[in-house]
Amino acid sequence: MGVDGREKRFSYEDMTALLAEKGCRLTEQRDIILKAILSFPLTFSPMDLEKLLMVSDPALGRATIFRAIDLFLEMGILEKIHRESGDDVYLVGSVGHHHHLICRVCGEIRDIDSCPFEEGIHEIMRQAGYSEGYHRIEIEGICGVCKKVSEENPEEHSGRSRAHGGKVRQFH
């Protein structure tokens, strides 16, 4: 598997095109929320988004924000990441089927474009009589940079720092 920068995340234009393609109107509120989502450098929680929008656009209600998140998830504009801590965070979606490798220290997310489990999953589904399946795999661990920082400075390592800025990368 090779690693390179994550250039496949949806742009504003991609997001609005997806909404239009699926027959969903881009209301003023949805437009404001999409732009706010794109202001986050990586992942965000619903509370992060709500706090940002309460400052920039206090007229937006909490229910509107949560409905938009649900719609954007359904449309594939956002991806939900389930964290080991139990908290869900969101990430701007991307093209194609992929899985996530997540650093539990800095929050870096690496997309894994290949799926070594695909055939086995299809076989399990076939044997159980299922069709049209979907799967998502999220693997949490500690990335090489955070591991190195921890080994070099064990007394200074907080266990939750952004040792190298937490980025989204892609495996092939």
Chimera marker file (.cmm) of the C-alpha trace (Angstrom):
<marker_set name="trace">
<marker id="1" x="0.000" y="0.000" z="0.000" r="1" g="1" b="0" radius="0.5"/>
<marker id="2" x="1.357" y="3.401" z="-0.950" r="1" g="1" b="0" radius="0.5"/>
<marker id="3" x="0.579" y="6.672" z="0.807" r="1" g="1" b="0" radius="0.5"/>
<marker id="4" x="-0.080" y="10.033" z="-0.774" r="1" g="1" b="0" radius="0.5"/>
<marker id="5" x="-2.027" y="13.226" z="-0.014" r="1" g="1" b="0" radius="0.5"/>
<marker id="6" x="-5.795" y="13.047" z="0.249" r="1" g="1" b="0" radius="0.5"/>
<marker id="7" x="-6.923" y="15.004" z="-2.795" r="1" g="1" b="0" radius="0.5"/>
<marker id="8" x="-10.181" y="13.116" z="-3.355" r="1" g="1" b="0" radius="0.5"/>
<marker id="9" x="-12.259" y="14.849" z="-0.674" r="1" g="1" b="0" radius="0.5"/>
<marker id="10" x="-15.325" y="16.572" z="-2.065" r="1" g="1" b="0" radius="0.5"/>
<marker id="11" x="-15.099" y="20.269" z="-2.837" r="1" g="1" b="0" radius="0.5"/>
<marker id="12" x="-17.979" y="22.696" z="-2.389" r="1" g="1" b="0" radius="0.5"/>
<marker id="13" x="-18.767" y="22.267" z="-6.085" r="1" g="1" b="0" radius="0.5"/>
<marker id="14" x="-18.770" y="18.461" z="-5.736" r="1" g="1" b="0" radius="0.5"/>
<marker id="15" x="-21.128" y="18.689" z="-2.764" r="1" g="1" b="0" radius="0.5"/>
<marker id="16" x="-23.619" y="20.984" z="-4.445" r="1" g="1" b="0" radius="0.5"/>
<marker id="17" x="-23.507" y="18.848" z="-7.598" r="1" g="1" b="0" radius="0.5"/>
<marker id="18" x="-24.269" y="15.723" z="-5.521" r="1" g="1" b="0" radius="0.5"/>
<marker id="19" x="-27.249" y="17.426" z="-3.932" r="1" g="1" b="0" radius="0.5"/>
<marker id="20" x="-28.571" y="18.527" z="-7.329" r="1" g="1" b="0" radius="0.5"/>
<marker id="21" x="-27.932" y="15.103" z="-8.868" r="1" g="1" b="0" radius="0.5"/>
<marker id="22" x="-30.015" y="13.478" z="-6.136" r="1" g="1" b="0" radius="0.5"/>
<marker id="23" x="-32.824" y="16.018" z="-6.532" r="1" g="1" b="0" radius="0.5"/>
<marker id="24" x="-32.154" y="17.837" z="-3.280" r="1" g="1" b="0" radius="0.5"/>
<marker id="25" x="-32.480" y="21.617" z="-3.139" r="1" g="1" b="0" radius="0.5"/>
<marker id="26" x="-29.573" y="23.722" z="-1.924" r="1" g="1" b="0" radius="0.5"/>
<marker id="27" x="-31.389" y="25.951" z="0.527" r="1" g="1" b="0" radius="0.5"/>
<marker id="28" x="-29.725" y="28.980" z="2.073" r="1" g="1" b="0" radius="0.5"/>
<marker id="29" x="-29.358" y="27.086" z="5.371" r="1" g="1" b="0" radius="0.5"/>
<marker id="30" x="-27.784" y="24.041" z="3.708" r="1" g="1" b="0" radius="0.5"/>
<marker id="31" x="-25.420" y="26.301" z="1.807" r="1" g="1" b="0" radius="0.5"/>
<marker id="32" x="-24.285" y="28.003" z="5.029" r="1" g="1" b="0" radius="0.5"/>
<marker id="33" x="-23.796" y="24.609" z="6.714" r="1" g="1" b="0" radius="0.5"/>
<marker id="34" x="-21.815" y="23.186" z="3.764" r="1" g="1" b="0" radius="0.5"/>
<marker id="35" x="-19.460" y="26.168" z="3.830" r="1" g="1" b="0" radius="0.5"/>
<marker id="36" x="-19.038" y="25.828" z="7.601" r="1" g="1" b="0" radius="0.5"/>
<marker id="37" x="-18.223" y="22.123" z="7.233" r="1" g="1" b="0" radius="0.5"/>
<marker id="38" x="-15.509" y="22.946" z="4.710" r="1" g="1" b="0" radius="0.5"/>
<marker id="39" x="-13.876" y="25.327" z="7.199" r="1" g="1" b="0" radius="0.5"/>
<marker id="40" x="-12.823" y="22.407" z="9.428" r="1" g="1" b="0" radius="0.5"/>
<marker id="41" x="-9.298" y="21.158" z="8.628" r="1" g="1" b="0" radius="0.5"/>
<marker id="42" x="-10.141" y="17.524" z="9.327" r="1" g="1" b="0" radius="0.5"/>
<marker id="43" x="-12.922" y="16.009" z="11.418" r="1" g="1" b="0" radius="0.5"/>
<marker id="44" x="-15.600" y="17.773" z="13.397" r="1" g="1" b="0" radius="0.5"/>
<marker id="45" x="-18.278" y="16.834" z="15.884" r="1" g="1" b="0" radius="0.5"/>
<marker id="46" x="-21.866" y="18.022" z="15.653" r="1" g="1" b="0" radius="0.5"/>
<marker id="47" x="-21.109" y="20.254" z="18.651" r="1" g="1" b="0" radius="0.5"/>
<marker id="48" x="-18.096" y="21.780" z="16.846" r="1" g="1" b="0" radius="0.5"/>
<marker id="49" x="-20.333" y="22.618" z="13.900" r="1" g="1" b="0" radius="0.5"/>
<marker id="50" x="-23.084" y="23.965" z="16.115" r="1" g="1" b="0" radius="0.5"/>
<marker id="51" x="-20.648" y="26.215" z="18.022" r="1" g="1" b="0" radius="0.5"/>
<marker id="52" x="-19.183" y="27.573" z="14.778" r="1" g="1" b="0" radius="0.5"/>
<marker id="53" x="-22.608" y="28.270" z="13.301" r="1" g="1" b="0" radius="0.5"/>
<marker id="54" x="-23.954" y="29.857" z="16.492" r="1" g="1" b="0" radius="0.5"/>
<marker id="55" x="-21.196" y="32.460" z="16.157" r="1" g="1" b="0" radius="0.5"/>
<marker id="56" x="-21.363" y="32.959" z="12.391" r="1" g="1" b="0" radius="0.5"/>
<marker id="57" x="-25.093" y="32.423" z="11.856" r="1" g="1" b="0" radius="0.5"/>
<marker id="58" x="-27.067" y="32.376" z="15.120" r="1" g="1" b="0" radius="0.5"/>
<marker id="59" x="-30.413" y="32.211" z="13.290" r="1" g="1" b="0" radius="0.5"/>
<marker id="60" x="-29.748" y="28.560" z="12.358" r="1" g="1" b="0" radius="0.5"/>
<marker id="61" x="-31.463" y="26.239" z="14.786" r="1" g="1" b="0" radius="0.5"/>
<marker id="62" x="-29.955" y="23.100" z="16.239" r="1" g="1" b="0" radius="0.5"/>
<marker id="63" x="-32.577" y="20.897" z="14.558" r="1" g="1" b="0" radius="0.5"/>
<marker id="64" x="-31.715" y="22.397" z="11.157" r="1" g="1" b="0" radius="0.5"/>
<marker id="65" x="-28.021" y="21.649" z="11.696" r="1" g="1" b="0" radius="0.5"/>
<marker id="66" x="-28.680" y="18.039" z="12.732" r="1" g="1" b="0" radius="0.5"/>
<marker id="67" x="-31.120" y="17.466" z="9.861" r="1" g="1" b="0" radius="0.5"/>
<marker id="68" x="-28.489" y="18.792" z="7.445" r="1" g="1" b="0" radius="0.5"/>
<marker id="69" x="-25.850" y="16.442" z="8.881" r="1" g="1" b="0" radius="0.5"/>
<marker id="70" x="-28.231" y="13.495" z="8.468" r="1" g="1" b="0" radius="0.5"/>
<marker id="71" x="-29.041" y="14.535" z="4.883" r="1" g="1" b="0" radius="0.5"/>
<marker id="72" x="-25.367" y="15.008" z="3.996" r="1" g="1" b="0" radius="0.5"/>
<marker id="73" x="-24.563" y="11.561" z="5.428" r="1" g="1" b="0" radius="0.5"/>
<marker id="74" x="-27.367" y="10.009" z="3.397" r="1" g="1" b="0" radius="0.5"/>
<marker id="75" x="-26.119" y="11.777" z="0.239" r="1" g="1" b="0" radius="0.5"/>
<marker id="76" x="-22.510" y="10.665" z="0.840" r="1" g="1" b="0" radius="0.5"/>
<marker id="77" x="-21.295" y="14.229" z="1.297" r="1" g="1" b="0" radius="0.5"/>
<marker id="78" x="-20.143" y="13.412" z="4.830" r="1" g="1" b="0" radius="0.5"/>
<marker id="79" x="-18.654" y="10.283" z="6.367" r="1" g="1" b="0" radius="0.5"/>
<marker id="80" x="-19.165" y="9.320" z="9.992" r="1" g="1" b="0" radius="0.5"/>
<marker id="81" x="-16.129" y="8.075" z="11.885" r="1" g="1" b="0" radius="0.5"/>
<marker id="82" x="-16.767" y="6.011" z="15.019" r="1" g="1" b="0" radius="0.5"/>
<marker id="83" x="-13.966" y="6.679" z="17.524" r="1" g="1" b="0" radius="0.5"/>
<marker id="84" x="-12.662" y="4.279" z="20.152" r="1" g="1" b="0" radius="0.5"/>
<marker id="85" x="-13.741" y="6.828" z="22.757" r="1" g="1" b="0" radius="0.5"/>
<marker id="86" x="-17.346" y="6.338" z="21.670" r="1" g="1" b="0" radius="0.5"/>
<marker id="87" x="-17.665" y="9.788" z="20.145" r="1" g="1" b="0" radius="0.5"/>
<marker id="88" x="-18.676" y="10.094" z="16.507" r="1" g="1" b="0" radius="0.5"/>
<marker id="89" x="-16.983" y="12.672" z="14.323" r="1" g="1" b="0" radius="0.5"/>
<marker id="90" x="-17.599" y="13.622" z="10.719" r="1" g="1" b="0" radius="0.5"/>
<marker id="91" x="-15.360" y="14.075" z="7.721" r="1" g="1" b="0" radius="0.5"/>
<marker id="92" x="-16.030" y="15.521" z="4.277" r="1" g="1" b="0" radius="0.5"/>
<marker id="93" x="-16.776" y="12.580" z="1.991" r="1" g="1" b="0" radius="0.5"/>
<marker id="94" x="-14.746" y="11.346" z="-0.926" r="1" g="1" b="0" radius="0.5"/>
<marker id="95" x="-15.112" y="9.378" z="-4.123" r="1" g="1" b="0" radius="0.5"/>
<marker id="96" x="-15.150" y="5.595" z="-4.008" r="1" g="1" b="0" radius="0.5"/>
<marker id="97" x="-15.323" y="2.816" z="-1.448" r="1" g="1" b="0" radius="0.5"/>
<marker id="98" x="-12.621" y="3.021" z="1.209" r="1" g="1" b="0" radius="0.5"/>
<marker id="99" x="-11.845" y="2.354" z="4.849" r="1" g="1" b="0" radius="0.5"/>
<marker id="100" x="-10.085" y="4.391" z="7.538" r="1" g="1" b="0" radius="0.5"/>
<marker id="101" x="-6.901" y="3.998" z="9.561" r="1" g="1" b="0" radius="0.5"/>
<marker id="102" x="-7.103" y="6.489" z="12.440" r="1" g="1" b="0" radius="0.5"/>
<marker id="103" x="-4.380" y="7.656" z="14.840" r="1" g="1" b="0" radius="0.5"/>
<marker id="104" x="-5.917" y="7.780" z="18.303" r="1" g="1" b="0" radius="0.5"/>
<marker id="105" x="-3.321" y="10.341" z="19.441" r="1" g="1" b="0" radius="0.5"/>
<marker id="106" x="-3.216" y="13.044" z="16.749" r="1" g="1" b="0" radius="0.5"/>
<marker id="107" x="-6.419" y="12.229" z="14.890" r="1" g="1" b="0" radius="0.5"/>
<marker id="108" x="-4.761" y="11.660" z="11.534" r="1" g="1" b="0" radius="0.5"/>
<marker id="109" x="-6.994" y="9.687" z="9.190" r="1" g="1" b="0" radius="0.5"/>
<marker id="110" x="-5.572" y="7.582" z="6.405" r="1" g="1" b="0" radius="0.5"/>
<marker id="111" x="-7.941" y="6.342" z="3.760" r="1" g="1" b="0" radius="0.5"/>
<marker id="112" x="-7.394" y="2.773" z="2.664" r="1" g="1" b="0" radius="0.5"/>
<marker id="113" x="-8.647" y="2.414" z="-0.897" r="1" g="1" b="0" radius="0.5"/>
<marker id="114" x="-8.098" y="-1.325" z="-1.231" r="1" g="1" b="0" radius="0.5"/>
<marker id="115" x="-10.188" y="-3.826" z="0.684" r="1" g="1" b="0" radius="0.5"/>
<marker id="116" x="-8.463" y="-7.113" z="1.489" r="1" g="1" b="0" radius="0.5"/>
<marker id="117" x="-11.706" y="-8.396" z="3.028" r="1" g="1" b="0" radius="0.5"/>
<marker id="118" x="-14.005" y="-7.822" z="0.041" r="1" g="1" b="0" radius="0.5"/>
<marker id="119" x="-14.163" y="-11.426" z="-1.174" r="1" g="1" b="0" radius="0.5"/>
<marker id="120" x="-14.629" y="-12.844" z="2.321" r="1" g="1" b="0" radius="0.5"/>
<marker id="121" x="-17.418" y="-10.373" z="3.082" r="1" g="1" b="0" radius="0.5"/>
<marker id="122" x="-19.219" y="-11.253" z="-0.160" r="1" g="1" b="0" radius="0.5"/>
<marker id="123" x="-18.881" y="-14.960" z="0.629" r="1" g="1" b="0" radius="0.5"/>
<marker id="124" x="-20.330" y="-14.487" z="4.130" r="1" g="1" b="0" radius="0.5"/>
<marker id="125" x="-23.224" y="-12.508" z="2.670" r="1" g="1" b="0" radius="0.5"/>
<marker id="126" x="-23.858" y="-15.104" z="-0.042" r="1" g="1" b="0" radius="0.5"/>
<marker id="127" x="-23.902" y="-17.949" z="2.490" r="1" g="1" b="0" radius="0.5"/>
<marker id="128" x="-26.330" y="-16.022" z="4.695" r="1" g="1" b="0" radius="0.5"/>
<marker id="129" x="-28.597" y="-15.180" z="1.748" r="1" g="1" b="0" radius="0.5"/>
<marker id="130" x="-27.859" y="-11.448" z="1.854" r="1" g="1" b="0" radius="0.5"/>
<marker id="131" x="-27.405" y="-9.129" z="-1.114" r="1" g="1" b="0" radius="0.5"/>
<marker id="132" x="-26.522" y="-5.497" z="-1.736" r="1" g="1" b="0" radius="0.5"/>
<marker id="133" x="-24.263" y="-5.304" z="1.289" r="1" g="1" b="0" radius="0.5"/>
<marker id="134" x="-22.170" y="-2.451" z="2.522" r="1" g="1" b="0" radius="0.5"/>
<marker id="135" x="-19.309" y="-2.520" z="4.978" r="1" g="1" b="0" radius="0.5"/>
<marker id="136" x="-17.027" y="-0.025" z="6.653" r="1" g="1" b="0" radius="0.5"/>
<marker id="137" x="-13.796" y="-0.781" z="8.444" r="1" g="1" b="0" radius="0.5"/>
<marker id="138" x="-12.150" y="1.693" z="10.813" r="1" g="1" b="0" radius="0.5"/>
<marker id="139" x="-8.872" y="0.727" z="12.410" r="1" g="1" b="0" radius="0.5"/>
<marker id="140" x="-7.556" y="2.851" z="15.291" r="1" g="1" b="0" radius="0.5"/>
<marker id="141" x="-3.946" y="2.787" z="16.367" r="1" g="1" b="0" radius="0.5"/>
<marker id="142" x="-0.968" y="5.080" z="16.878" r="1" g="1" b="0" radius="0.5"/>
<marker id="143" x="0.749" y="6.455" z="13.781" r="1" g="1" b="0" radius="0.5"/>
<marker id="144" x="4.513" y="6.266" z="13.341" r="1" g="1" b="0" radius="0.5"/>
<marker id="145" x="5.098" y="9.949" z="14.075" r="1" g="1" b="0" radius="0.5"/>
<marker id="146" x="3.152" y="9.864" z="17.358" r="1" g="1" b="0" radius="0.5"/>
<marker id="147" x="4.857" y="6.623" z="18.375" r="1" g="1" b="0" radius="0.5"/>
<marker id="148" x="8.249" y="8.204" z="17.743" r="1" g="1" b="0" radius="0.5"/>
<marker id="149" x="7.336" y="11.371" z="19.688" r="1" g="1" b="0" radius="0.5"/>
<marker id="150" x="6.118" y="9.209" z="22.569" r="1" g="1" b="0" radius="0.5"/>
<marker id="151" x="9.319" y="7.148" z="22.611" r="1" g="1" b="0" radius="0.5"/>
<marker id="152" x="11.581" y="10.215" z="22.408" r="1" g="1" b="0" radius="0.5"/>
<marker id="153" x="9.695" y="12.281" z="25.014" r="1" g="1" b="0" radius="0.5"/>
<marker id="154" x="7.673" y="9.929" z="27.211" r="1" g="1" b="0" radius="0.5"/>
<marker id="155" x="7.366" y="12.468" z="30.051" r="1" g="1" b="0" radius="0.5"/>
<marker id="156" x="6.131" y="15.220" z="27.701" r="1" g="1" b="0" radius="0.5"/>
<marker id="157" x="3.794" y="13.102" z="25.615" r="1" g="1" b="0" radius="0.5"/>
<marker id="158" x="0.228" y="13.841" z="26.644" r="1" g="1" b="0" radius="0.5"/>
<marker id="159" x="-1.284" y="10.979" z="24.685" r="1" g="1" b="0" radius="0.5"/>
<marker id="160" x="-3.714" y="13.311" z="22.934" r="1" g="1" b="0" radius="0.5"/>
<marker id="161" x="-1.509" y="15.910" z="21.252" r="1" g="1" b="0" radius="0.5"/>
<marker id="162" x="-1.516" y="16.674" z="17.558" r="1" g="1" b="0" radius="0.5"/>
<marker id="163" x="2.102" y="15.634" z="17.163" r="1" g="1" b="0" radius="0.5"/>
<marker id="164" x="2.172" y="16.409" z="13.470" r="1" g="1" b="0" radius="0.5"/>
<marker id="165" x="-1.021" y="18.244" z="12.737" r="1" g="1" b="0" radius="0.5"/>
<marker id="166" x="-3.271" y="15.237" z="12.014" r="1" g="1" b="0" radius="0.5"/>
<marker id="167" x="-3.925" y="14.953" z="8.298" r="1" g="1" b="0" radius="0.5"/>
<marker id="168" x="-5.918" y="12.839" z="5.947" r="1" g="1" b="0" radius="0.5"/>
<marker id="169" x="-3.777" y="10.545" z="3.847" r="1" g="1" b="0" radius="0.5"/>
<marker id="170" x="-4.551" y="7.819" z="1.378" r="1" g="1" b="0" radius="0.5"/>
<marker id="171" x="-3.361" y="4.235" z="1.104" r="1" g="1" b="0" radius="0.5"/>
<marker id="172" x="-3.781" y="2.327" z="-2.155" r="1" g="1" b="0" radius="0.5"/>
<link id1="1" id2="2" r="1" g="1" b="0" radius="0.2"/>
<link id1="2" id2="3" r="1" g="1" b="0" radius="0.2"/>
<link id1="3" id2="4" r="1" g="1" b="0" radius="0.2"/>
<link id1="4" id2="5" r="1" g="1" b="0" radius="0.2"/>
<link id1="5" id2="6" r="1" g="1" b="0" radius="0.2"/>
<link id1="6" id2="7" r="1" g="1" b="0" radius="0.2"/>
<link id1="7" id2="8" r="1" g="1" b="0" radius="0.2"/>
<link id1="8" id2="9" r="1" g="1" b="0" radius="0.2"/>
<link id1="9" id2="10" r="1" g="1" b="0" radius="0.2"/>
<link id1="10" id2="11" r="1" g="1" b="0" radius="0.2"/>
<link id1="11" id2="12" r="1" g="1" b="0" radius="0.2"/>
<link id1="12" id2="13" r="1" g="1" b="0" radius="0.2"/>
<link id1="13" id2="14" r="1" g="1" b="0" radius="0.2"/>
<link id1="14" id2="15" r="1" g="1" b="0" radius="0.2"/>
<link id1="15" id2="16" r="1" g="1" b="0" radius="0.2"/>
<link id1="16" id2="17" r="1" g="1" b="0" radius="0.2"/>
<link id1="17" id2="18" r="1" g="1" b="0" radius="0.2"/>
<link id1="18" id2="19" r="1" g="1" b="0" radius="0.2"/>
<link id1="19" id2="20" r="1" g="1" b="0" radius="0.2"/>
<link id1="20" id2="21" r="1" g="1" b="0" radius="0.2"/>
<link id1="21" id2="22" r="1" g="1" b="0" radius="0.2"/>
<link id1="22" id2="23" r="1" g="1" b="0" radius="0.2"/>
<link id1="23" id2="24" r="1" g="1" b="0" radius="0.2"/>
<link id1="24" id2="25" r="1" g="1" b="0" radius="0.2"/>
<link id1="25" id2="26" r="1" g="1" b="0" radius="0.2"/>
<link id1="26" id2="27" r="1" g="1" b="0" radius="0.2"/>
<link id1="27" id2="28" r="1" g="1" b="0" radius="0.2"/>
<link id1="28" id2="29" r="1" g="1" b="0" radius="0.2"/>
<link id1="29" id2="30" r="1" g="1" b="0" radius="0.2"/>
<link id1="30" id2="31" r="1" g="1" b="0" radius="0.2"/>
<link id1="31" id2="32" r="1" g="1" b="0" radius="0.2"/>
<link id1="32" id2="33" r="1" g="1" b="0" radius="0.2"/>
<link id1="33" id2="34" r="1" g="1" b="0" radius="0.2"/>
<link id1="34" id2="35" r="1" g="1" b="0" radius="0.2"/>
<link id1="35" id2="36" r="1" g="1" b="0" radius="0.2"/>
<link id1="36" id2="37" r="1" g="1" b="0" radius="0.2"/>
<link id1="37" id2="38" r="1" g="1" b="0" radius="0.2"/>
<link id1="38" id2="39" r="1" g="1" b="0" radius="0.2"/>
<link id1="39" id2="40" r="1" g="1" b="0" radius="0.2"/>
<link id1="40" id2="41" r="1" g="1" b="0" radius="0.2"/>
<link id1="41" id2="42" r="1" g="1" b="0" radius="0.2"/>
<link id1="42" id2="43" r="1" g="1" b="0" radius="0.2"/>
<link id1="43" id2="44" r="1" g="1" b="0" radius="0.2"/>
<link id1="44" id2="45" r="1" g="1" b="0" radius="0.2"/>
<link id1="45" id2="46" r="1" g="1" b="0" radius="0.2"/>
<link id1="46" id2="47" r="1" g="1" b="0" radius="0.2"/>
<link id1="47" id2="48" r="1" g="1" b="0" radius="0.2"/>
<link id1="48" id2="49" r="1" g="1" b="0" radius="0.2"/>
<link id1="49" id2="50" r="1" g="1" b="0" radius="0.2"/>
<link id1="50" id2="51" r="1" g="1" b="0" radius="0.2"/>
<link id1="51" id2="52" r="1" g="1" b="0" radius="0.2"/>
<link id1="52" id2="53" r="1" g="1" b="0" radius="0.2"/>
<link id1="53" id2="54" r="1" g="1" b="0" radius="0.2"/>
<link id1="54" id2="55" r="1" g="1" b="0" radius="0.2"/>
<link id1="55" id2="56" r="1" g="1" b="0" radius="0.2"/>
<link id1="56" id2="57" r="1" g="1" b="0" radius="0.2"/>
<link id1="57" id2="58" r="1" g="1" b="0" radius="0.2"/>
<link id1="58" id2="59" r="1" g="1" b="0" radius="0.2"/>
<link id1="59" id2="60" r="1" g="1" b="0" radius="0.2"/>
<link id1="60" id2="61" r="1" g="1" b="0" radius="0.2"/>
<link id1="61" id2="62" r="1" g="1" b="0" radius="0.2"/>
<link id1="62" id2="63" r="1" g="1" b="0" radius="0.2"/>
<link id1="63" id2="64" r="1" g="1" b="0" radius="0.2"/>
<link id1="64" id2="65" r="1" g="1" b="0" radius="0.2"/>
<link id1="65" id2="66" r="1" g="1" b="0" radius="0.2"/>
<link id1="66" id2="67" r="1" g="1" b="0" radius="0.2"/>
<link id1="67" id2="68" r="1" g="1" b="0" radius="0.2"/>
<link id1="68" id2="69" r="1" g="1" b="0" radius="0.2"/>
<link id1="69" id2="70" r="1" g="1" b="0" radius="0.2"/>
<link id1="70" id2="71" r="1" g="1" b="0" radius="0.2"/>
<link id1="71" id2="72" r="1" g="1" b="0" radius="0.2"/>
<link id1="72" id2="73" r="1" g="1" b="0" radius="0.2"/>
<link id1="73" id2="74" r="1" g="1" b="0" radius="0.2"/>
<link id1="74" id2="75" r="1" g="1" b="0" radius="0.2"/>
<link id1="75" id2="76" r="1" g="1" b="0" radius="0.2"/>
<link id1="76" id2="77" r="1" g="1" b="0" radius="0.2"/>
<link id1="77" id2="78" r="1" g="1" b="0" radius="0.2"/>
<link id1="78" id2="79" r="1" g="1" b="0" radius="0.2"/>
<link id1="79" id2="80" r="1" g="1" b="0" radius="0.2"/>
<link id1="80" id2="81" r="1" g="1" b="0" radius="0.2"/>
<link id1="81" id2="82" r="1" g="1" b="0" radius="0.2"/>
<link id1="82" id2="83" r="1" g="1" b="0" radius="0.2"/>
<link id1="83" id2="84" r="1" g="1" b="0" radius="0.2"/>
<link id1="84" id2="85" r="1" g="1" b="0" radius="0.2"/>
<link id1="85" id2="86" r="1" g="1" b="0" radius="0.2"/>
<link id1="86" id2="87" r="1" g="1" b="0" radius="0.2"/>
<link id1="87" id2="88" r="1" g="1" b="0" radius="0.2"/>
<link id1="88" id2="89" r="1" g="1" b="0" radius="0.2"/>
<link id1="89" id2="90" r="1" g="1" b="0" radius="0.2"/>
<link id1="90" id2="91" r="1" g="1" b="0" radius="0.2"/>
<link id1="91" id2="92" r="1" g="1" b="0" radius="0.2"/>
<link id1="92" id2="93" r="1" g="1" b="0" radius="0.2"/>
<link id1="93" id2="94" r="1" g="1" b="0" radius="0.2"/>
<link id1="94" id2="95" r="1" g="1" b="0" radius="0.2"/>
<link id1="95" id2="96" r="1" g="1" b="0" radius="0.2"/>
<link id1="96" id2="97" r="1" g="1" b="0" radius="0.2"/>
<link id1="97" id2="98" r="1" g="1" b="0" radius="0.2"/>
<link id1="98" id2="99" r="1" g="1" b="0" radius="0.2"/>
<link id1="99" id2="100" r="1" g="1" b="0" radius="0.2"/>
<link id1="100" id2="101" r="1" g="1" b="0" radius="0.2"/>
<link id1="101" id2="102" r="1" g="1" b="0" radius="0.2"/>
<link id1="102" id2="103" r="1" g="1" b="0" radius="0.2"/>
<link id1="103" id2="104" r="1" g="1" b="0" radius="0.2"/>
<link id1="104" id2="105" r="1" g="1" b="0" radius="0.2"/>
<link id1="105" id2="106" r="1" g="1" b="0" radius="0.2"/>
<link id1="106" id2="107" r="1" g="1" b="0" radius="0.2"/>
<link id1="107" id2="108" r="1" g="1" b="0" radius="0.2"/>
<link id1="108" id2="109" r="1" g="1" b="0" radius="0.2"/>
<link id1="109" id2="110" r="1" g="1" b="0" radius="0.2"/>
<link id1="110" id2="111" r="1" g="1" b="0" radius="0.2"/>
<link id1="111" id2="112" r="1" g="1" b="0" radius="0.2"/>
<link id1="112" id2="113" r="1" g="1" b="0" radius="0.2"/>
<link id1="113" id2="114" r="1" g="1" b="0" radius="0.2"/>
<link id1="114" id2="115" r="1" g="1" b="0" radius="0.2"/>
<link id1="115" id2="116" r="1" g="1" b="0" radius="0.2"/>
<link id1="116" id2="117" r="1" g="1" b="0" radius="0.2"/>
<link id1="117" id2="118" r="1" g="1" b="0" radius="0.2"/>
<link id1="118" id2="119" r="1" g="1" b="0" radius="0.2"/>
<link id1="119" id2="120" r="1" g="1" b="0" radius="0.2"/>
<link id1="120" id2="121" r="1" g="1" b="0" radius="0.2"/>
<link id1="121" id2="122" r="1" g="1" b="0" radius="0.2"/>
<link id1="122" id2="123" r="1" g="1" b="0" radius="0.2"/>
<link id1="123" id2="124" r="1" g="1" b="0" radius="0.2"/>
<link id1="124" id2="125" r="1" g="1" b="0" radius="0.2"/>
<link id1="125" id2="126" r="1" g="1" b="0" radius="0.2"/>
<link id1="126" id2="127" r="1" g="1" b="0" radius="0.2"/>
<link id1="127" id2="128" r="1" g="1" b="0" radius="0.2"/>
<link id1="128" id2="129" r="1" g="1" b="0" radius="0.2"/>
<link id1="129" id2="130" r="1" g="1" b="0" radius="0.2"/>
<link id1="130" id2="131" r="1" g="1" b="0" radius="0.2"/>
<link id1="131" id2="132" r="1" g="1" b="0" radius="0.2"/>
<link id1="132" id2="133" r="1" g="1" b="0" radius="0.2"/>
<link id1="133" id2="134" r="1" g="1" b="0" radius="0.2"/>
<link id1="134" id2="135" r="1" g="1" b="0" radius="0.2"/>
<link id1="135" id2="136" r="1" g="1" b="0" radius="0.2"/>
<link id1="136" id2="137" r="1" g="1" b="0" radius="0.2"/>
<link id1="137" id2="138" r="1" g="1" b="0" radius="0.2"/>
<link id1="138" id2="139" r="1" g="1" b="0" radius="0.2"/>
<link id1="139" id2="140" r="1" g="1" b="0" radius="0.2"/>
<link id1="140" id2="141" r="1" g="1" b="0" radius="0.2"/>
<link id1="141" id2="142" r="1" g="1" b="0" radius="0.2"/>
<link id1="142" id2="143" r="1" g="1" b="0" radius="0.2"/>
<link id1="143" id2="144" r="1" g="1" b="0" radius="0.2"/>
<link id1="144" id2="145" r="1" g="1" b="0" radius="0.2"/>
<link id1="145" id2="146" r="1" g="1" b="0" radius="0.2"/>
<link id1="146" id2="147" r="1" g="1" b="0" radius="0.2"/>
<link id1="147" id2="148" r="1" g="1" b="0" radius="0.2"/>
<link id1="148" id2="149" r="1" g="1" b="0" radius="0.2"/>
<link id1="149" id2="150" r="1" g="1" b="0" radius="0.2"/>
<link id1="150" id2="151" r="1" g="1" b="0" radius="0.2"/>
<link id1="151" id2="152" r="1" g="1" b="0" radius="0.2"/>
<link id1="152" id2="153" r="1" g="1" b="0" radius="0.2"/>
<link id1="153" id2="154" r="1" g="1" b="0" radius="0.2"/>
<link id1="154" id2="155" r="1" g="1" b="0" radius="0.2"/>
<link id1="155" id2="156" r="1" g="1" b="0" radius="0.2"/>
<link id1="156" id2="157" r="1" g="1" b="0" radius="0.2"/>
<link id1="157" id2="158" r="1" g="1" b="0" radius="0.2"/>
<link id1="158" id2="159" r="1" g="1" b="0" radius="0.2"/>
<link id1="159" id2="160" r="1" g="1" b="0" radius="0.2"/>
<link id1="160" id2="161" r="1" g="1" b="0" radius="0.2"/>
<link id1="161" id2="162" r="1" g="1" b="0" radius="0.2"/>
<link id1="162" id2="163" r="1" g="1" b="0" radius="0.2"/>
<link id1="163" id2="164" r="1" g="1" b="0" radius="0.2"/>
<link id1="164" id2="165" r="1" g="1" b="0" radius="0.2"/>
<link id1="165" id2="166" r="1" g="1" b="0" radius="0.2"/>
<link id1="166" id2="167" r="1" g="1" b="0" radius="0.2"/>
<link id1="167" id2="168" r="1" g="1" b="0" radius="0.2"/>
<link id1="168" id2="169" r="1" g="1" b="0" radius="0.2"/>
<link id1="169" id2="170" r="1" g="1" b="0" radius="0.2"/>
<link id1="170" id2="171" r="1" g="1" b="0" radius="0.2"/>
<link id1="171" id2="172" r="1" g="1" b="0" radius="0.2"/>
</marker_set>
